[in-house]
Amino acid sequence: MKKKKGFSLIELIVVIAIISILMAILIPSWGYFIRRSRERSANAKARIIFNAAQNACTEYMQSEKNIAEASRYIGSGDFLFYWESEAKCGELDATGTAFANTSPSADDLKFGRKVNKIIDDMVVYKIYVKNYKVQSVTCSRFDDDRYVGAYPKSCDVAGVQPANVWASEMTDFVV
């Protein structure tokens, strides 16, 4: 009499149970690693934007040092800049909730383009400048992305998690 080859039903059930237990352990940790990876990527982009914006501010400082403060682009006060696209960018008002101008000025576009020369892909970002020095930057891949990166303090270090870049309070991320 020939022996039958194959697996019994019990053996298959045991293997499926072991695989399901492993998956129950691994799937939640994959979510954690993916979230951390996206946050670190956003923080790295925020650092690149910080450095690019500081470079642009230094150029403005050199070109505007002999111009009266009233006609300077950055001036000596607080400056909040938001970039989503060329159609939606510019200086924000003191509250950071609305654009100072109804449409982007030539200086706003010039500043945004200087920063965007350094970035390799399109991101949404908000920059806080005071006295020609960049104080903080927040950024994400798109407007309502839940993974917001920040520099010089990350969201974890600052202890806040803004809903998006537009809503971020920039003073939370200043060192």
Secondary structure by P-SEA (a helix, b strand, c coil): ccccccccaaaaaaaaaaaaaaaaacaaaaaaaaaaaaaaaaaaaaaaaaaaaaaaaaaaaaaacccccccccccccbbbbbbccccccccccccccccccccccaaaaaaaaaaaccccbbbbbbbbbcccccccccccccccccccccccccccccccccccccccccccccc
